[in-house]
Amino acid sequence: MAAARRLTRQQLTQWDVDEDACDTAALIVTELFTNAVLHTASEHVACELRDSDGRLRVAVKDQGMRPTGPQLRQAGHEEHGRGLQLVDALSSFWGTRDVADGPGRIVWAELPC
């Protein structure tokens, strides 16, 4: 997760994305990447960043084989399970879709930059 966060920051710095958006994107990448690693049977997890028309899109692709996609949980006292609530609060939009060319899922989030 640290490598994904570091690479995200490097790329966004090259694109001259402001510091607040960079911090937010790095946090979203961390949450989505962590979910993919912890909750899927993936051997490979990939992250994609796009900067288009003042919007930054973060997408994490896994090879997960779970029958349902990521879901928001109600806030509770558990240590885990609040990552998607954080993504929901920090992003303008987020969602999930199945990979078109094989097993897996893409979870994405958009934010202004």
C-alpha positions as CSV (number, residue, x, y, z in Angstrom):
1,M,0.0,0.0,0.0
2,A,2.9,2.4,0.7
3,A,4.2,1.9,-2.8
4,A,0.8,2.6,-4.3
5,R,0.5,5.8,-2.2
6,R,4.1,6.9,-3.1
7,L,3.6,6.3,-6.9
8,T,0.3,8.2,-6.8
9,R,1.9,11.2,-5.2
10,Q,4.8,11.1,-7.7
11,Q,2.4,11.1,-10.7
12,L,0.2,13.8,-9.3
13,T,3.2,16.0,-8.5
14,Q,4.3,15.6,-12.1
15,W,0.8,16.7,-13.2
16,D,1.0,19.7,-10.9
17,V,-2.1,18.6,-8.9
18,D,-2.6,20.8,-5.8
19,E,-1.5,19.4,-2.5
20,D,-5.0,18.9,-1.0
21,A,-6.2,16.9,-4.0
22,C,-2.9,14.9,-3.9
23,D,-3.5,14.1,-0.3
24,T,-7.1,13.1,-0.9
25,A,-6.2,10.9,-3.9
26,A,-3.4,9.2,-2.0
27,L,-5.8,8.3,0.8
28,I,-8.4,7.0,-1.7
29,V,-5.8,4.9,-3.4
30,T,-4.7,3.5,-0.1
31,E,-8.3,2.6,0.9
32,L,-9.2,1.0,-2.5
33,F,-5.9,-0.8,-2.8
34,T,-6.2,-2.2,0.8
35,N,-9.7,-3.4,0.1
36,A,-8.5,-5.2,-3.1
37,V,-5.6,-6.9,-1.2
38,L,-7.6,-7.9,1.9
39,H,-10.9,-8.9,0.4
40,T,-10.1,-10.5,-2.9
41,A,-8.2,-13.6,-4.1
42,S,-6.1,-11.4,-6.4
43,E,-2.5,-12.2,-7.4
44,H,-2.3,-8.8,-9.1
45,V,-3.8,-5.4,-8.2
46,A,-3.4,-2.4,-10.4
47,C,-4.0,1.3,-10.0
48,E,-4.8,3.8,-12.7
49,L,-4.9,7.5,-12.5
50,R,-6.5,9.9,-15.0
51,D,-6.5,13.7,-15.0
52,S,-9.2,15.0,-17.4
53,D,-11.2,18.3,-17.5
54,G,-10.3,19.3,-13.9
55,R,-11.3,15.9,-12.5
56,L,-9.0,13.2,-11.1
57,R,-10.1,9.6,-11.5
58,V,-8.6,6.9,-9.4
59,A,-9.3,3.3,-10.3
60,V,-8.1,0.0,-8.7
61,K,-8.5,-3.2,-10.6
62,D,-8.3,-6.6,-8.9
63,Q,-8.8,-10.2,-9.9
64,G,-11.3,-10.9,-7.1
65,M,-13.8,-13.6,-7.4
66,R,-16.4,-12.6,-4.8
67,P,-20.0,-12.8,-5.9
68,T,-20.8,-9.2,-4.8
69,G,-19.0,-6.0,-5.1
70,P,-17.7,-3.6,-2.5
71,Q,-20.5,-2.3,-0.3
72,L,-20.7,0.6,2.2
73,R,-21.1,-0.6,5.8
74,Q,-22.8,1.2,8.6
75,A,-20.5,3.0,11.0
76,G,-19.8,0.9,14.0
77,H,-17.2,0.3,16.6
78,E,-15.2,-2.2,14.4
79,E,-11.6,-1.5,13.6
80,H,-12.2,-2.3,9.9
81,G,-14.9,-1.7,7.4
82,R,-15.0,2.0,7.1
83,G,-12.8,2.5,4.1
84,L,-15.6,2.9,1.5
85,Q,-17.3,5.3,3.8
86,L,-14.2,7.4,3.7
87,V,-14.0,7.1,-0.1
88,D,-17.6,8.1,-0.3
89,A,-17.1,11.2,1.9
90,L,-13.9,12.3,0.0
91,S,-14.9,11.7,-3.6
92,S,-17.5,13.4,-5.8
93,F,-18.5,10.1,-7.3
94,W,-17.4,6.5,-6.8
95,G,-18.5,3.1,-8.1
96,T,-17.6,-0.4,-9.1
97,R,-17.9,-2.5,-12.2
98,D,-16.9,-5.9,-13.3
99,V,-13.8,-6.3,-15.6
100,A,-15.0,-6.8,-19.1
101,D,-12.3,-9.2,-20.3
102,G,-12.0,-11.7,-17.4
103,P,-12.5,-12.1,-13.7
104,G,-12.1,-9.2,-11.4
105,R,-13.6,-5.8,-10.5
106,I,-12.7,-2.2,-10.9
107,V,-13.5,0.2,-8.1
108,W,-13.1,3.9,-9.0
109,A,-13.5,7.3,-7.4
110,E,-13.5,10.8,-8.9
111,L,-12.6,14.1,-7.3
112,P,-11.9,17.6,-8.4
113,C,-8.3,18.6,-8.8
